[in-house]
Amino acid sequence: MQIPRLHPDTVEVIKERADIVDVISEHVVLRKRGKDFIGLCPFHNEKSPSFSVSPSKQMYFCFGCQTGGNVFTFLTSVQKRSFSEVALDLAQRYQVHVKTLEPEQRQELQRQMSLRDQLYEVLASAANFYQHALKQPQGKIALDYLQQKRRFNDEVIQQFGLGFAPGGWETLYRYLVETKGYPVQLLEKAGLIKSRKEGNGYYDVFRDRLMIPIHDAMGRVIAFGGRTLGDDQPKYLNSPETEVFFKGKTLFALDKARNGISREDKAIVVEGYFDAIALHAVGITNVVASLGTALSMEQVRLVLRYSDSKQIILNFDADKAGVNAAERAIGEIADLAYKGEVQLKILNIPDGKDADEYLYTHDSSDYQQLVNSAPLWLDWQIKQIIKDRDLKQATDYQLVSQGVVKLLKNIVNKDTLDYYVSYCAEILTLGDTRLIPLRIENLLTQIGPSATSPKSFPVRVNREQATQYTQEQSTTESQEFKIPKQAGNLLQHAEALLLKIYLHYHRYREMIVNALEERDLQFSLSHHRFLWQQIIENPSPTEKDLISSLQDRYLEFPEEMSLIAHLLHLTEKAQQEMIFYQEKLILAAVAAMERVNCEKLSRYFLELYEKADEKGEVQESQSYYQAFYKYKLRLWELDRQRHFSITDLF
């Protein structure tokens, strides 16, 4: 049907009701920044986000390609559809009554739009029928299964609307058609019945099965999953796709997990219905299930809408099928993960158990510990590559080497690449640390010319040498050992962050002082050293007194104070970012400060090692290499300390 022109009043109502963040989040991973949201522009290739969405203005704009507009222009551009098609979909989505400029076409348009509402209604009636049947004598076997085998109480059974489909061929059909008066065609479109091959009637799709209703994000029943309680195949039977149900765009229990995902700032994705229900039953409510299919990009974007940190933990089975499912899911969203748009972790429960089985012998806190210690997807992938491989065998060694190179080639972030090249190089040396520089160089050669030079890779020496060298480098202008721009930015951010927290959150002052003393660290940048000296000379007990006292120094030190004035004030955005994470930020900042020193020293001893090696000075060469390698190990440890779940601040 040709879509008629919509009345301007209808368009205005759609504009008022449509949430541009909600709509764009289905196509772009958005992160909150102040009052707005940012992400990678879908209209041109970029590595740094320049695409901004304003909820208050209901507008978007890309500072990179200069495109912008409202919810209509976004969807017409992304989906390559007409304005009328986009507007009609939005009207259905946000339940806007449609008026057209051609009155004679309104009836047909309303009929088309009402089909979804009719489907929602008949599916809700079917769900009520199944729930009622569960409490009848014929549903006792299903109820016993839920209460005894699955250990679900009545509250959980009711919360998830679990039910039972009786064994008759036309039980649901007769109830909905003959008792409730629904049209047969509507039941067929809802995926509840099928026509007989002989053409003489219909039969129920679900018979003698435990019924699990599938809801959309708004809590409306859109489909069912039916589990057999006998030997029938398939074990699980899902509704076919309909006007309201698209398997690849739906996540089971999302309607119940939205608040939990937002509160925990992470989403756990499991494979099965009962894994999700069991976790919700013990209070872990940030869990959804993937409906037994490979996790799709649309499903990922669904959960990312509710998490600021964009963290997803895949908890698939540890058997071969589960590993394959995890691999497929990673492949689907790897592009986002490589760019850092998704913080993806993989959780495999010990002994190959699924979440439901694990909770038979463990409590929710045990499961939560597994979640918290789940490895990043890259670490998990590397373990899969080396699993069951003997690196002393040439064939296995070659396969592992090829596998890690393929993995490393796609890493975009330089710091992440540096870390994983060094990590993989250590694995490939089989414990012979002398070979690490050579393995690093080999990996970089295979990765390609865009990879980092081996000399930039981190890899401690006696205390006197280290202290003397770092002190010299704090004052020297020598180009040979000058801190690179990137390290300088790292130091600038880390020191400024520590000073901000010290100034504005007095309860963390002792922690900051102790952390600096334990690692023998000092502020390296002159304006930060000046501010720290003023702080030490005036240890006021409250933020207000200290900041007020520092502001009085403007008259005495106008030039110095102008360089640190911005630290005396916290923006609304900074307050929001710091409010819950001060301790983690302190540890990350201190680790970043130490990292700058370690990186300088690692380069210094690498150069000494190379010079001694060229001259054949074996003893000196080994000594310098050991110093170089100790610093490399410390750098790895520091990188883990300064990368944590909210964001990579430095």
Secondary structure, DSSP 4 states (H G I P E B T S, - for coil): -PPPPBPHHHHHHHHHH--HHHHHTTTS--EEETTEEEE--TTS--SS--EEEETTTTEEEETTT--EE-HHHHHHHHH---HHHHHHHHHHHTTPPP-BS-GGGHHHHHHHHHHHHHHHHHHHHHHHHHHHHHTSGGGHHHHHIIIIIS---HHHHHHTT-EEE-S-SSHHHHIIIIIS---HHHHHHTTSEEE-TTSS-EEES--SEEEEEEE-TTS-EEEEEEEESSS-SSSEEEPPP-SS--GGG--BTHHHHHHHHHHHT-EEEESSHHHHHHHHHTT--SEEE-TTSPPPHHHHHHHHTT-SS-EEEEE--SSHHHHHHHHHHHHHHHHHHHTTSSEEEE---GGG--HHHHHHHS-HHHHHHHHHTPPBHHHHHHHHHHTT--TTSHHHHHHHHHHHHHHHTT---HHHHHHHHHHHHHHHTTT-GGGHHHHHHHHHHHH-TTSPPGGGS-----HHHHHHHHHHHHH---TTTPPPHHHHHHHHHHHHHHHHHHHH-GGGHHHHHHHHHHTT----SHHHHHHHHHHHH---SSHHHHHHHHHGGGTT-HHHHHHHGGGG---HHHHHHHTTTHHHHHHHHHHHHHHHHHHHHHHHHHHHHHHHHHHT-HHHHHHHHHHHHHHHHHHHHHHHHH--SS----
